[in-house]
Amino acid sequence: MSGVNLGSRRYARAPRRIRQYVEAGGFTFPPRVSQAVDEVARKGSTPLVVCDGGRVLGVIELKDIVQGGIKERFGELRRMAYRTVMITGDIASPPRRSRPRRAWTISWPRPLPRQLKLIASIRATDGSSP
C-alpha cells in the first residue's frame, strides 16, 4: 500500500486503498468519510484518508498549487502550436473540474499504456525531460 506511514498502524493513503485495508480487517468504512472524499474530489483536490489500524480518522485535502503566470505561459505555447497535457494518477474528476483554472489543453487522469508509450516516444525524439 503506497502512501504515508504515520506510525506502526497509522496510514494516510488513497481512499480506495484505505477502504480495502479497513474492510479486510473486518471493520467498516464510514459513509460520512465516503461523502467527504467525494466532496474533496468534486472541488478538484486530492483526498487522502487517514486510519489508525481499522479505525478511520478522517480525510485530508491536498490541493495543487499552480505557479503564477502558468496560464499565460501555456497560452504562449499554444500560440506556437504546442499542446499542454496534464497527466495524473488520480480519479478523473479533479483534472476535468480544474481544467478552466489551469488551462490544460488535454488531461489524462489515468493514462493508458499507449498514451505513456506516446509520451516516451516524444521525449526520446525531441530529448525533452519529464
Secondary structure, DSSP 8 states (H G I E B T S, - for coil): --SEE-SSSEEEE-HHHHHHHHHHTT----HHHHHHHHHHHHTT-EEEEEEETTEEEEEEEE-----TTHHHHHHHHHHTT---EEE-SS-SHHHHHHHHHHT-SEEESS--HHHHHHHHHHHHHH----
